[in-house]
Amino acid sequence: MDYLITSNTTSAPLECILDKIRPFRINNKNDFRTLTNKNFNIISNLQTWDRGSSTFFFCGNILLDNLFHTQHDKISDKVIDILQGDISLASGTYTFIEADSKQNTFKIELDQLNGYPCFYYCDQNHYAISGNIHMLANYLSMIGVPTKRIINSFLADLTLGSGIRGGTLYENIKCIGFDELFVGGEKLAISRKTNLDVKNIENLNYKEVIYDFGECLASRLNCVTGMSGSKLRVVDLTGGMDSRIILAGLYKLGSLQNWYANTLFPHPNPDGNFANFFCEKYELTMSLRVSPNAPGSMEQRVAQDIFFAQGSGIKRGLGLHFDATSMVRIHGGYGELGGKSHDTNRFLKYRTEPTTISSMIQSYVKSVEALGHLTILSDDAKDWMWEVIRKEINTILGEGYTFSQIPILTYRRGRARSHFGHISALRGQNSYHPDFLNDIRLSQGALLLGAENCRHGKVNFDIIRNLAGNEIVKMPLANERWHRELFVSDSEFAALSVPPLTAKSPPLFETAPNVLETRFYGSYDTARNIDSPTSYSRLASYQYMINFLKENKEFIHDDIELSKWVSPSVSGWLNELSLDAIPWKVFNTLEFLFASVIHRSEAEIGIFD
């Protein structure tokens, strides 16, 4: 679902705008509503209702203690009352817009983490806002505002897997900040949320924050259990932290038997081993995903999935999703906001004392170098990245935060929104896949402790223990175990911190769980080799991408200045585009290049029509 908000200084007819954005999944012009105000115009196919002098628009899913509402559900007076109240601490992924015809203003409120994509352009004469960057770019083109394509967002988000903010696909289009709110009228005003303000954090108590989060999580899980009606309720099971927190909440409620389980991999993958073990222990039925019902070859589906994993929630709608009419599927999402993430640890791993800006960047650089990714980048690209990190650190220190809080905030502001942005969008688009851990209190708890105290997962550990005692704590984790620092004694550590699950671990279960076949739309099932479930058919995927790039070579060196950002050896290989003896370090380059070229060419080629 899409929307476009523009100042009325320059506008284009609805028909022209929709014709221009035809390739971007907009099929029926009659689904769109237009709202014309003396200060702004809104074109939208979001869920809409009127009350008093205001018109409201909603997209995604939202969870409050007594409400689970999605864009597909019927609007009632009760729902309207709740949505028009204080939703600042609501879970879910959503966009909520209010346009006031009396005040001639509008405001946009996103989920707590601003994870749902929102892009904007603003100059002295015009402003325009949309959740669809292509819709926005095409509108700007229509009114004569030039847009220059860049690839910095791919470099920042994909090549390093980092927390730095690299912008968007266009030099003059910005993504909403991690703590920003939009209020518009004659001009566009950008204000800040206060839930992560330094003064707000200083006034909080860690134990109270963790307790409040746990109670809220349990309440909302109970809400979905009770309000999802006849829909199949599916919980994702992995050997990781996110699903562990969800399981603790369901265990506290005593409602595990009301849910089915889903996992990506069977045994011997650690996720599948744990999922089968848990299902056997609590007599849960496994939900199995069957072949997708989408058009196109396996190679195209894999390539599309890689494509959807790029950038700051830039593309939506064709990735993985369930049939929303029959299922509610929950996944933790954002569990790393508790301070235990690979990106957070990069600032600490090779740090020297005393802690300085230089030592933090040095640690980060060494961590990334150890991954081998820097070999595909030019010196200009490396210099750009380190300067972005330096500016981010200086900005955070200037706001009054401490060195210990910097790793957590860089992740919060960058990686959590860029890496998970596409996930938020897909789950918001599909609506029945809410992110229960999309909650500011995880970040608040981490900031109160500081990065050093969060490295071993203390925030998540404390939440799980508060909700379920030791029942969930003593279950094995995939490829790691709870650290000694989290326990009060050696004996408690020995009793509760069990060895990690690995691909070589024997099965923890005696009998595989019953399986319920459910309709699943997406790409992974056909892309995965069933005999070797832990690996993709990646070579077929790369061959598809190379063939596509060969057919559309004119886009590679078009306006994205590719040669400036990649190393000479990679640039030479890209001129040949051969799969023979391709070094693995070039794979990421190929992926971001493929994604970038499709973004550049999709309107002309119509690949997603």
C-alpha positions as CSV (number, residue, x, y, z in Angstrom):
1,M,0.0,0.0,0.0
2,D,1.3,3.4,-0.9
3,Y,0.8,7.1,-0.3
4,L,2.2,10.4,-1.6
5,I,1.9,13.7,0.3
6,T,3.0,16.9,-1.6
7,S,2.9,20.6,-1.0
8,N,0.4,22.2,-3.3
9,T,2.9,24.7,-4.7
10,T,3.3,22.4,-7.6
11,S,1.1,19.4,-8.3
12,A,0.4,17.0,-11.0
13,P,-3.0,15.3,-11.9
14,L,-3.7,12.0,-10.3
15,E,-3.9,10.2,-13.6
16,C,-0.4,11.4,-14.5
17,I,1.2,10.3,-11.2
18,L,-0.4,6.9,-11.3
19,D,0.6,6.3,-14.9
20,K,4.2,7.2,-14.0
21,I,4.3,4.7,-11.2
22,R,2.6,1.8,-12.9
23,P,5.5,-0.6,-12.6
24,F,5.4,-0.3,-8.8
25,R,2.5,-2.7,-8.1
26,I,-0.3,-0.2,-8.4
27,N,-2.9,-1.9,-10.5
28,N,-6.2,-0.1,-9.8
29,K,-6.4,3.6,-9.9
30,N,-9.9,3.4,-8.3
31,D,-8.3,2.1,-5.1
32,F,-6.7,5.5,-4.5
33,R,-8.2,8.4,-2.7
34,T,-7.2,12.0,-3.2
35,L,-7.4,14.7,-0.5
36,T,-6.8,18.3,-1.5
37,N,-6.0,20.9,1.0
38,K,-5.0,24.5,0.5
39,N,-1.5,23.6,1.9
40,F,-1.0,20.0,0.7
41,N,-2.3,17.1,-1.4
42,I,-2.5,13.4,-0.4
43,I,-2.9,10.5,-2.8
44,S,-3.3,7.2,-1.0
45,N,-4.6,3.7,-1.1
46,L,-4.1,3.2,2.6
47,Q,-6.9,2.4,4.9
48,T,-8.9,5.6,5.4
49,W,-11.6,7.0,7.6
50,D,-13.0,10.4,8.5
51,R,-13.9,11.9,11.9
52,G,-14.7,15.5,12.6
53,S,-12.4,17.8,10.6
54,S,-9.8,15.1,10.2
55,T,-9.1,12.3,7.7
56,F,-6.9,9.4,8.9
57,F,-4.7,7.0,6.9
58,F,-3.3,3.8,8.2
59,C,-1.0,1.1,6.8
60,G,0.6,-1.9,8.5
61,N,-0.2,-3.6,11.9
62,I,-0.4,-2.1,15.3
63,L,-0.5,-3.8,18.7
64,L,-1.8,-2.3,21.9
65,D,-2.8,-4.1,25.1
66,N,-6.4,-4.3,23.9
67,L,-6.1,-4.0,20.2
68,F,-4.5,-5.9,17.3
69,H,-5.4,-4.1,14.1
70,T,-4.1,-4.4,10.6
71,Q,-4.8,-2.6,7.4
72,H,-7.1,-5.5,6.3
73,D,-9.3,-5.4,9.3
74,K,-12.6,-3.5,9.5
75,I,-12.5,-0.1,11.0
76,S,-14.8,0.4,14.0
77,D,-15.5,3.3,16.3
78,K,-13.5,1.5,19.1
79,V,-10.5,1.1,16.8
80,I,-10.7,4.7,15.8
81,D,-10.8,5.8,19.4
82,I,-7.7,3.8,20.2
83,L,-5.7,4.9,17.2
84,Q,-6.5,8.5,17.9
85,G,-5.2,8.2,21.4
86,D,-1.6,7.8,22.6
87,I,0.0,5.2,20.3
88,S,3.6,6.2,21.0
89,L,4.4,2.9,22.8
90,A,2.4,0.7,20.4
91,S,4.2,-2.3,19.0
92,G,4.0,-3.4,15.3
93,T,5.1,-1.8,12.1
94,Y,2.9,1.0,10.7
95,T,2.4,4.4,9.2
96,F,-0.4,6.5,10.7
97,I,-1.3,9.9,9.1
98,E,-3.8,12.5,10.3
99,A,-4.8,15.3,8.0
100,D,-6.8,18.2,9.7
101,S,-8.8,20.2,7.2
102,K,-9.6,22.9,9.8
103,Q,-6.0,23.5,10.8
104,N,-4.7,22.8,7.2
105,T,-2.0,20.5,8.7
106,F,-1.0,16.9,8.7
107,K,1.2,14.7,10.9
108,I,2.8,11.4,10.3
109,E,3.5,8.9,13.1
110,L,5.4,5.7,12.5
111,D,6.2,2.8,14.8
112,Q,8.4,3.2,17.8
113,L,11.6,2.6,15.9
114,N,10.6,4.4,12.7
115,G,11.3,1.0,11.0
116,Y,8.5,1.4,8.5
117,P,10.1,3.2,5.5
118,C,9.3,6.9,5.0
119,F,11.1,9.0,2.4
120,Y,11.0,12.7,1.8
121,Y,12.2,15.6,-0.2
122,C,12.2,19.2,0.9
123,D,13.5,22.5,-0.5
124,Q,12.4,26.1,-0.2
125,N,9.5,25.6,-2.6
126,H,8.4,22.0,-2.4
127,Y,8.1,19.1,-0.1
128,A,7.0,15.5,-0.9
129,I,6.7,12.4,1.4
130,S,6.1,8.8,0.5
131,G,6.7,5.3,1.9
132,N,7.6,4.3,-1.7
133,I,10.9,5.8,-2.8
134,H,10.1,5.2,-6.5
135,M,6.7,6.9,-6.3
136,L,8.5,9.9,-4.7
137,A,11.3,10.0,-7.3
138,N,8.9,9.8,-10.2
139,Y,6.8,12.6,-8.8
140,L,9.9,14.8,-8.4
141,S,10.7,14.1,-12.0
142,M,7.3,15.1,-13.1
143,I,7.6,18.5,-11.5
144,G,11.0,19.1,-12.8
145,V,13.1,18.4,-9.7
146,P,16.3,16.4,-10.8
147,T,17.1,13.3,-8.9
148,K,20.6,11.8,-9.0
149,R,21.1,8.1,-8.3
150,I,23.8,7.0,-5.8
151,I,24.9,3.7,-4.4
152,N,26.1,4.8,-1.0
153,S,23.2,3.1,0.8
154,F,24.2,-0.3,-0.7
155,L,27.8,0.3,0.3
156,A,26.9,1.2,3.9
157,D,24.2,-1.5,4.4
158,L,25.3,-4.5,2.4
159,T,29.0,-4.4,1.9
160,L,29.9,-3.9,5.6
161,G,26.7,-5.1,7.2
162,S,27.2,-2.1,9.3
163,G,25.4,0.4,11.4
164,I,26.4,3.5,9.4
165,R,23.7,5.5,7.7
166,G,24.5,5.8,4.0
167,G,21.4,7.6,2.8
168,T,19.0,6.4,0.1
169,L,19.1,5.6,-3.6
170,Y,18.9,9.3,-4.5
171,E,21.2,12.1,-3.4
172,N,18.4,14.5,-2.6
173,I,15.9,12.1,-1.1
174,K,16.2,11.4,2.6
175,C,14.9,8.7,4.8
176,I,13.1,9.7,8.0
177,G,15.5,9.8,11.0
178,F,15.4,7.2,13.8
179,D,13.6,9.7,16.2
180,E,11.8,12.1,13.8
181,L,8.2,13.1,13.5
182,F,6.7,15.0,10.5
183,V,4.2,17.8,10.8
184,G,3.2,19.6,7.6
185,G,1.1,22.4,6.3
186,E,2.3,25.4,4.5
187,K,5.9,24.1,5.2
188,L,7.2,20.8,6.4
189,A,8.4,20.8,10.0
190,I,10.5,17.9,11.4
191,S,10.5,17.4,15.2
192,R,12.0,14.8,17.5
193,K,10.6,12.0,19.6
194,T,11.7,12.1,23.2
195,N,11.6,8.5,24.3
196,L,15.4,8.1,23.7
197,D,16.3,11.6,24.9
198,V,19.3,11.7,27.3
199,K,17.2,13.3,30.1
200,N,14.5,10.7,29.6
201,I,17.0,7.8,29.9
202,E,18.6,9.3,33.0
203,N,15.3,9.3,34.8
204,L,14.5,5.6,34.1
205,N,15.2,2.6,36.3
206,Y,16.6,-0.5,34.5
207,K,14.7,-3.1,36.4
208,E,11.4,-1.2,35.9
209,V,12.1,-0.9,32.1
210,I,12.7,-4.6,31.8
211,Y,9.7,-5.5,33.9
212,D,7.4,-3.2,31.9
213,F,8.6,-4.6,28.6
214,G,8.0,-8.2,29.8
215,E,4.5,-7.4,31.0
216,C,3.7,-5.5,27.9
217,L,5.0,-8.3,25.7
218,A,2.9,-10.9,27.5
219,S,-0.2,-8.7,27.3
220,R,0.1,-8.2,23.6
221,L,0.8,-11.9,22.9
222,N,-2.4,-12.6,24.8
223,C,-4.2,-10.0,22.8
224,V,-3.2,-11.6,19.5
225,T,-4.0,-15.1,20.8
226,G,-7.5,-13.9,21.7
227,M,-8.3,-11.6,18.8
228,S,-6.9,-13.4,15.8
229,G,-10.1,-15.5,15.6
230,S,-10.0,-18.5,13.3
231,K,-6.6,-17.6,11.8
232,L,-3.8,-20.0,12.2
233,R,-1.3,-18.7,14.8
234,V,2.3,-19.5,14.0
235,V,5.4,-18.6,16.0
236,D,8.9,-18.7,14.5
237,L,11.3,-21.0,16.3
238,T,15.0,-20.7,16.0
239,G,18.0,-21.3,18.2
240,G,18.5,-17.6,18.6
241,M,17.4,-14.8,20.9
242,D,14.3,-13.3,19.3
243,S,12.2,-16.4,19.3
244,R,13.5,-17.2,22.8
245,I,11.9,-14.0,24.2
246,I,8.6,-14.7,22.4
247,L,8.6,-18.2,23.8
248,A,9.2,-16.9,27.3
249,G,6.1,-14.6,26.9
250,L,3.9,-17.4,25.7
251,Y,5.2,-19.7,28.5
252,K,4.2,-17.0,31.0
253,L,0.7,-16.9,29.6
254,G,0.4,-20.7,29.5
255,S,-0.9,-20.4,25.9
256,L,1.8,-22.3,24.0
257,Q,-0.7,-24.9,22.9
258,N,-2.7,-22.2,21.1
259,W,0.1,-21.8,18.5
260,Y,1.8,-23.7,15.7
261,A,5.5,-23.5,15.2
262,N,7.6,-22.7,12.1
263,T,11.3,-22.9,11.4
264,L,13.4,-22.3,8.3
265,F,15.5,-25.5,8.6
266,P,15.3,-29.1,9.8
267,H,17.9,-30.9,11.8
268,P,20.9,-30.9,11.7
269,N,20.7,-27.2,11.5
270,P,20.6,-25.8,15.1
271,D,17.4,-23.9,14.4
272,G,15.6,-27.0,13.3
273,N,17.1,-29.1,16.1
274,F,15.8,-26.7,18.7
275,A,12.4,-26.3,17.0
276,N,11.8,-30.0,16.9
277,F,12.9,-30.3,20.5
278,F,10.6,-27.6,21.7
279,C,7.7,-28.9,19.7
280,E,8.1,-32.4,21.2
281,K,8.5,-31.0,24.7
282,Y,5.3,-28.9,24.5
283,E,3.4,-31.0,22.0
284,L,3.2,-28.3,19.3
285,T,2.4,-29.0,15.6
286,M,4.9,-27.7,13.1
287,S,3.7,-25.5,10.3
288,L,5.4,-26.5,7.0
289,R,5.7,-24.1,4.1
290,V,4.8,-25.6,0.8
291,S,5.9,-24.5,-2.7
292,P,5.2,-20.9,-3.4
293,N,2.4,-19.8,-5.7
294,A,4.4,-17.0,-7.4
295,P,5.3,-16.8,-11.1
296,G,8.8,-17.0,-12.5
297,S,11.7,-19.4,-12.4
298,M,13.6,-20.5,-9.4
299,E,16.5,-18.3,-10.4
300,Q,14.3,-15.3,-10.7
301,R,12.8,-15.9,-7.3
302,V,16.2,-16.2,-5.6
303,A,17.4,-13.1,-7.4
304,Q,14.3,-11.3,-6.2
305,D,14.9,-12.4,-2.6
306,I,18.4,-11.1,-2.8
307,F,17.1,-7.9,-4.2
308,F,14.6,-7.4,-1.5
309,A,17.3,-7.7,1.1
310,Q,19.1,-4.6,0.0
311,G,19.0,-1.1,1.3
312,S,16.8,0.8,3.7
313,G,13.4,-0.8,3.0
314,I,13.5,0.5,-0.5
315,K,11.4,-2.1,-2.2
316,R,8.4,-3.9,-0.9
317,G,5.7,-6.3,-1.7
318,L,7.2,-9.3,-3.7
319,G,9.2,-11.0,-1.0
320,L,8.2,-13.6,1.6
321,H,4.7,-13.6,2.9
322,F,1.9,-15.8,4.2
323,D,-1.6,-15.8,3.0
324,A,-2.9,-13.0,5.3
325,T,-6.5,-14.2,5.2
326,S,-5.7,-17.4,7.1
327,M,-2.7,-16.9,9.3
328,V,-1.1,-14.7,11.9
329,R,2.7,-15.3,12.1
330,I,4.9,-13.7,14.8
331,H,8.6,-13.2,14.9
332,G,10.7,-11.4,17.4
333,G,12.6,-9.1,15.2
334,Y,14.9,-6.4,16.7
335,G,16.0,-8.6,19.7
336,E,19.5,-7.2,19.1
337,L,18.3,-3.8,20.2
338,G,19.1,-5.1,23.7
339,G,22.7,-4.3,23.0
340,K,24.0,-7.7,21.9
341,S,24.7,-7.4,18.1
342,H,27.7,-8.1,15.9
343,D,27.7,-4.4,14.9
344,T,27.8,-3.2,18.5
345,N,30.6,-5.5,19.3
346,R,32.7,-4.2,16.4
347,F,33.3,-1.0,18.3
348,L,34.5,-3.0,21.3
349,K,36.4,-6.0,19.9
350,Y,39.7,-4.4,19.1
351,R,39.4,-1.3,21.2
352,T,42.3,0.2,23.0
353,E,42.2,2.1,26.3
354,P,41.4,4.9,26.9
355,T,38.2,5.0,24.9
356,T,38.4,7.7,22.2
357,I,36.7,8.3,18.9
358,S,39.8,7.1,17.1
359,S,40.1,3.9,19.1
360,M,36.4,3.1,18.5
361,I,36.8,3.6,14.7
362,Q,40.0,1.6,14.8
363,S,38.3,-1.3,16.4
364,Y,35.5,-1.0,13.9
365,V,37.8,-0.9,10.9
366,K,39.8,-4.0,12.2
367,S,36.5,-5.9,12.7
368,V,35.4,-5.2,9.1
369,E,38.8,-6.0,7.7
370,A,38.6,-9.4,9.4
371,L,35.5,-10.1,7.4
372,G,37.4,-9.6,4.2
373,H,34.8,-7.2,2.8
374,L,37.1,-4.2,2.4
375,T,39.0,-5.8,-0.5
376,I,36.1,-5.1,-2.9
377,L,36.0,-1.4,-2.1
378,S,38.0,1.5,-3.5
379,D,40.0,3.8,-1.2
380,D,37.4,6.5,-1.8
381,A,34.6,4.2,-0.5
382,K,36.6,3.3,2.6
383,D,37.4,7.0,3.4
384,W,33.7,7.8,2.9
385,M,32.6,5.1,5.3
386,W,35.1,6.0,8.1
387,E,34.1,9.7,7.8
388,V,30.4,8.7,8.2
389,I,31.2,6.7,11.3
390,R,33.2,9.6,12.7
391,K,30.4,12.1,12.2
392,E,27.9,9.7,13.8
393,I,30.0,9.3,16.9
394,N,30.6,13.1,17.2
395,T,26.8,13.7,16.8
396,I,26.0,11.2,19.6
397,L,28.6,12.7,21.9
398,G,27.2,16.1,21.1
399,E,23.8,15.1,22.3
400,G,25.1,14.2,25.7
401,Y,25.5,10.5,25.5
402,T,28.6,8.6,26.7
403,F,31.1,6.5,24.9
404,S,29.6,3.4,26.4
405,Q,26.2,4.3,24.7
406,I,27.7,5.0,21.3
407,P,27.7,1.3,20.0
408,I,24.1,0.8,21.0
409,L,22.9,4.1,19.4
410,T,24.8,3.6,16.1
411,Y,23.0,0.2,15.8
412,R,19.7,1.8,16.8
413,R,20.0,4.6,14.3
414,G,21.5,2.7,11.5
415,R,21.6,-1.0,11.3
416,A,18.3,-1.7,13.0
417,R,16.5,0.5,10.5
418,S,18.5,-0.2,7.4
419,H,19.1,-3.9,7.7
420,F,15.6,-4.7,9.1
421,G,13.9,-1.9,7.2
422,H,12.8,-4.3,4.3
423,I,11.6,-6.8,6.9
424,S,9.5,-4.1,8.6
425,A,8.0,-3.1,5.3
426,L,7.3,-6.7,4.3
427,R,5.7,-7.5,7.6
428,G,3.8,-4.2,7.6
429,Q,2.7,-4.9,4.0
430,N,1.5,-8.4,4.9
431,S,0.1,-7.1,8.2
432,Y,-0.3,-10.4,9.9
433,H,3.4,-10.7,10.7
434,P,3.9,-8.2,13.6
435,D,7.2,-7.6,15.2
436,F,6.7,-8.0,18.9
437,L,10.2,-6.8,19.8
438,N,9.8,-3.6,17.9
439,D,9.9,-1.8,21.2
440,I,11.8,1.2,22.4
441,R,12.2,-0.3,25.9
442,L,14.8,-2.8,24.6
443,S,17.0,0.1,23.6
444,Q,16.3,2.0,26.8
445,G,17.4,-0.9,28.9
446,A,20.6,-1.3,26.9
447,L,21.5,2.4,27.1
448,L,21.0,2.2,30.9
449,L,23.5,-0.6,31.2
450,G,26.0,0.5,28.5
451,A,27.5,-1.5,25.7
452,E,30.2,-3.3,27.8
453,N,27.5,-4.7,30.1
454,C,25.2,-5.8,27.2
455,R,27.8,-7.7,25.2
456,H,26.7,-11.1,26.6
457,G,23.0,-10.5,26.2
458,K,22.1,-9.3,29.7
459,V,18.9,-7.3,28.6
460,N,17.5,-10.3,26.8
461,F,18.6,-12.7,29.5
462,D,16.8,-10.6,32.2
463,I,13.6,-10.4,30.2
464,I,13.5,-14.1,29.6
465,R,14.2,-14.9,33.2
466,N,11.6,-12.4,34.5
467,L,8.9,-13.9,32.2
468,A,9.6,-17.6,32.4
469,G,12.1,-18.2,35.3
470,N,14.7,-20.8,34.4
471,E,12.4,-22.9,32.1
472,I,13.5,-21.1,28.9
473,V,17.0,-20.0,30.1
474,K,18.1,-23.6,30.5
475,M,17.3,-24.5,26.9
476,P,20.3,-24.6,24.5
477,L,21.1,-21.7,22.1
478,A,22.3,-22.0,18.6
479,N,26.1,-21.7,18.3
480,E,26.5,-20.0,21.7
481,R,25.8,-20.4,25.4
482,W,24.8,-18.0,28.2
483,H,27.9,-16.3,29.6
484,R,29.1,-16.8,33.1
485,E,28.7,-13.1,33.9
486,L,24.9,-13.4,33.7
487,F,24.7,-15.8,36.6
488,V,25.1,-15.2,40.4
489,S,27.4,-18.3,41.0
490,D,29.5,-20.9,39.3
491,S,27.0,-23.6,40.4
492,E,24.1,-21.7,38.8
493,F,26.1,-21.2,35.6
494,A,26.9,-25.0,35.5
495,A,23.3,-25.9,36.0
496,L,21.6,-23.5,33.5
497,S,24.1,-22.6,30.8
498,V,24.1,-25.7,28.6
499,P,26.5,-26.3,25.7
500,P,25.5,-24.7,22.4
501,L,23.7,-26.4,19.6
502,T,25.8,-26.7,16.4
503,A,25.3,-28.4,13.1
504,K,27.2,-31.4,14.6
505,S,24.9,-31.7,17.6
506,P,22.9,-34.9,17.9
507,P,19.1,-34.5,17.7
508,L,17.6,-33.3,21.0
509,F,14.3,-34.9,20.1
510,E,13.1,-38.5,19.7
511,T,10.2,-38.0,17.3
512,A,9.8,-35.2,14.7
513,P,6.6,-33.1,15.3
514,N,3.4,-33.4,13.4
515,V,3.3,-31.2,10.3
516,L,0.5,-29.0,9.1
517,E,0.8,-28.0,5.5
518,T,0.1,-24.3,5.1
519,R,0.0,-22.0,2.1
520,F,3.2,-19.9,1.9
521,Y,4.0,-17.4,-0.8
522,G,7.7,-16.6,-1.4
523,S,11.0,-17.8,-2.7
524,Y,13.0,-19.7,-0.2
525,D,11.3,-23.1,-0.6
526,T,12.1,-23.5,-4.2
527,A,15.5,-21.8,-3.9
528,R,16.7,-24.3,-1.2
529,N,18.2,-27.7,-2.0
530,I,16.1,-30.0,0.1
531,D,18.9,-32.6,0.4
532,S,21.2,-29.9,1.8
533,P,18.8,-27.6,3.6
534,T,21.4,-25.2,5.0
535,S,22.6,-24.0,1.6
536,Y,21.0,-21.8,-1.1
537,S,21.2,-22.6,-4.8
538,R,23.5,-19.6,-4.9
539,L,25.3,-20.4,-8.1
540,A,22.0,-20.5,-10.0
541,S,21.1,-17.2,-8.4
542,Y,24.4,-15.5,-9.4
543,Q,24.2,-16.9,-12.9
544,Y,20.8,-15.4,-13.3
545,M,22.0,-12.0,-12.0
546,I,25.1,-12.1,-14.3
547,N,22.9,-12.9,-17.4
548,F,20.6,-10.0,-16.4
549,L,23.5,-7.6,-16.1
550,K,24.9,-8.6,-19.4
551,E,21.6,-7.9,-21.1
552,N,21.4,-4.5,-19.4
553,K,25.1,-3.5,-19.3
554,E,24.3,0.1,-20.2
555,F,23.0,0.7,-16.6
556,I,26.1,-0.5,-14.8
557,H,28.2,2.5,-15.5
558,D,25.4,4.9,-15.9
559,D,24.8,7.5,-13.2
560,I,25.9,5.6,-10.1
561,E,29.6,6.2,-10.6
562,L,30.4,2.5,-9.9
563,S,34.1,2.7,-10.7
564,K,34.6,5.3,-8.0
565,W,33.4,2.9,-5.2
566,V,34.8,-0.5,-6.1
567,S,38.4,-1.7,-6.3
568,P,40.0,-1.9,-9.7
569,S,40.1,-5.7,-9.6
570,V,36.3,-5.8,-9.0
571,S,35.7,-3.2,-11.6
572,G,37.6,-5.3,-14.1
573,W,35.7,-8.4,-13.3
574,L,32.4,-6.6,-13.6
575,N,33.3,-5.6,-17.2
576,E,33.7,-9.4,-18.0
577,L,30.7,-10.6,-15.9
578,S,31.9,-14.2,-15.8
579,L,30.8,-16.7,-13.2
580,D,34.0,-18.7,-13.7
581,A,36.3,-18.7,-10.6
582,I,34.3,-15.8,-9.0
583,P,35.9,-15.0,-5.6
584,W,33.4,-15.1,-2.8
585,K,34.3,-11.6,-1.7
586,V,32.8,-10.4,-5.0
587,F,29.4,-12.0,-4.3
588,N,28.3,-9.0,-2.2
589,T,29.4,-6.6,-5.0
590,L,27.4,-8.6,-7.5
591,E,24.3,-8.5,-5.2
592,F,24.4,-4.8,-4.6
593,L,25.1,-4.2,-8.3
594,F,22.2,-6.3,-9.4
595,A,19.9,-4.6,-7.0
596,S,21.1,-1.2,-8.1
597,V,20.7,-1.9,-11.8
598,I,17.2,-3.3,-11.3
599,H,16.3,-0.1,-9.3
600,R,17.6,1.9,-12.2
601,S,16.0,-0.1,-14.9
602,E,12.8,-1.6,-13.6
603,A,10.6,1.2,-14.9
604,E,12.0,0.8,-18.4
605,I,12.2,-3.0,-18.4
606,G,9.0,-3.7,-16.4
607,I,10.6,-6.8,-14.8
608,F,8.1,-6.7,-11.9
609,D,5.0,-6.0,-13.8
